[in-house]
Each structure stands twice: as structure tokens, then as C-alpha cells.
Amino acid sequence: MFITASRVVYNDEIFSASPVPKAEQSGDASYNLQYLQVPLTLKLYTDELFDRTKMYIQCGGMVDIKVAEKPLDKYTNAIYQFQQRLPSNQNVFGFGDANLVLGLGLEYNLGRGMDAVFFGIQYQRGLVEINNQRAFDDLITKNNIIQLEMGVRF
């Protein structure tokens, strides 16, 4: 997942001792964030729409736990440059997130048993500010994810 935020992060009081070059005072900040996702959803199936094919609707929540946080292009990343000049050098993003999940898909039964293949699309809307509020209280960052899912159920 890549997070991109545009915002002015220059503060004269913090940077008076070590000023930031003009190119780094504002601009884009891109991060590669990795999360472990734990779904808490309900999947509701229809009767067969076609031969051995069912449709499903998935809704519920998702808990995300941050595994890694890596700034991209550190030299031009305005938020990373701001973070390096803070006394505590805290992480930009917090430890996790909570999402609402809504999905829709098709499942094709492969035989008489429970084996099936499925294909769907899912939307996740972040509910929590994922940035670290202690260091970046005016930065608003939320996850919004659209994903395609394919798999085999056995």
C-alpha cells in the first residue's frame, strides 16, 4: 500500500536552528506501509444464479496492524524531512487501523464437495487517523482501499 499526502510541513519555530532547504518545505510525501489484516466479516450467499455459480455479499470490519513503514524518496519527502528534525524522531504513522468492509463477488463450485473458486471486488474505508497524532496533529490520513480478490475454497 502506498500513501501519498501533500501538505506544507515547514514550521519556523522547529526549524530555526536547522533550516530546511526551500525544495523540502512543502510537497509530496510517499510511504510504503505494510499491514497485517484481520477480517471480521460476514459473507452472505445467494441461491445458484447460474449452473453451480453463487453470488456473495461481504460486509463487516477489518483490523489492520502495521508491520512496516518505509518512506520513499527521502530527499524530497517533506514529511520525512520534518520527522528527522523533531526531537523524539517518532514514526509518522500509528500502529494500526480499523476499516469498514463491503464486498461483492461470484463463487463457482468445482464439484460435489465444498471445493470452489471465487472472484470478487472489495472496498475498505479506514475509520481511524493512521498518522501518529503526537507528532503530526494537523495531518489527516485515512486508508481507502479497492481490491480484487481471487481464490480457491477447499
FENQUIMO-V939637 format. One record per residue. N is the residue number from 1. RES is the residue in one small letter. OMEGA is omega in whole degrees, -180 to 180 (none if undefined). Layout:
N;RES;OMEGA, N;RES;OMEGA
This chain:
1;m;178, 2;f;178, 3;i;177, 4;t;179, 5;a;176, 6;s;-177, 7;r;175, 8;v;-177, 9;v;-179, 10;y;180, 11;n;-176, 12;d;-177, 13;e;-178, 14;i;-172, 15;f;-179, 16;s;180, 17;a;179, 18;s;-175, 19;p;179, 20;v;175, 21;p;-176, 22;k;-179, 23;a;-176, 24;e;-175, 25;q;177, 26;s;178, 27;g;-177, 28;d;175, 29;a;-178, 30;s;-180, 31;y;171, 32;n;179, 33;l;177, 34;q;-179, 35;y;166, 36;l;-175, 37;q;177, 38;v;-178, 39;p;174, 40;l;-171, 41;t;175, 42;l;-179, 43;k;-178, 44;l;-177, 45;y;173, 46;t;168, 47;d;-179, 48;e;175, 49;l;177, 50;f;178, 51;d;179, 52;r;-179, 53;t;177, 54;k;173, 55;m;176, 56;y;173, 57;i;-178, 58;q;178, 59;c;-180, 60;g;-177, 61;g;180, 62;m;175, 63;v;180, 64;d;176, 65;i;-177, 66;k;179, 67;v;-177, 68;a;177, 69;e;-177, 70;k;176, 71;p;177, 72;l;179, 73;d;-173, 74;k;-177, 75;y;-178, 76;t;-179, 77;n;-173, 78;a;-178, 79;i;177, 80;y;178, 81;q;177, 82;f;-179, 83;q;-178, 84;q;-178, 85;r;176, 86;l;-178, 87;p;-175, 88;s;180, 89;n;-179, 90;q;174, 91;n;179, 92;v;-175, 93;f;-179, 94;g;-173, 95;f;-178, 96;g;-177, 97;d;172, 98;a;-175, 99;n;164, 100;l;-176, 101;v;174, 102;l;-177, 103;g;-180, 104;l;-179, 105;g;178, 106;l;177, 107;e;-179, 108;y;-180, 109;n;-176, 110;l;-178, 111;g;-179, 112;r;-177, 113;g;-178, 114;m;-177, 115;d;-179, 116;a;170, 117;v;-180, 118;f;177, 119;f;-179, 120;g;175, 121;i;-175, 122;q;176, 123;y;177, 124;q;179, 125;r;180, 126;g;-180, 127;l;-171, 128;v;171, 129;e;-176, 130;i;178, 131;n;-179, 132;n;-174, 133;q;-176, 134;r;-176, 135;a;-174, 136;f;-173, 137;d;180, 138;d;178, 139;l;-180, 140;i;-178, 141;t;176, 142;k;179, 143;n;169, 144;n;-173, 145;i;169, 146;i;-177, 147;q;172, 148;l;179, 149;e;176, 150;m;180, 151;g;179, 152;v;175, 153;r;180, 154;f;none
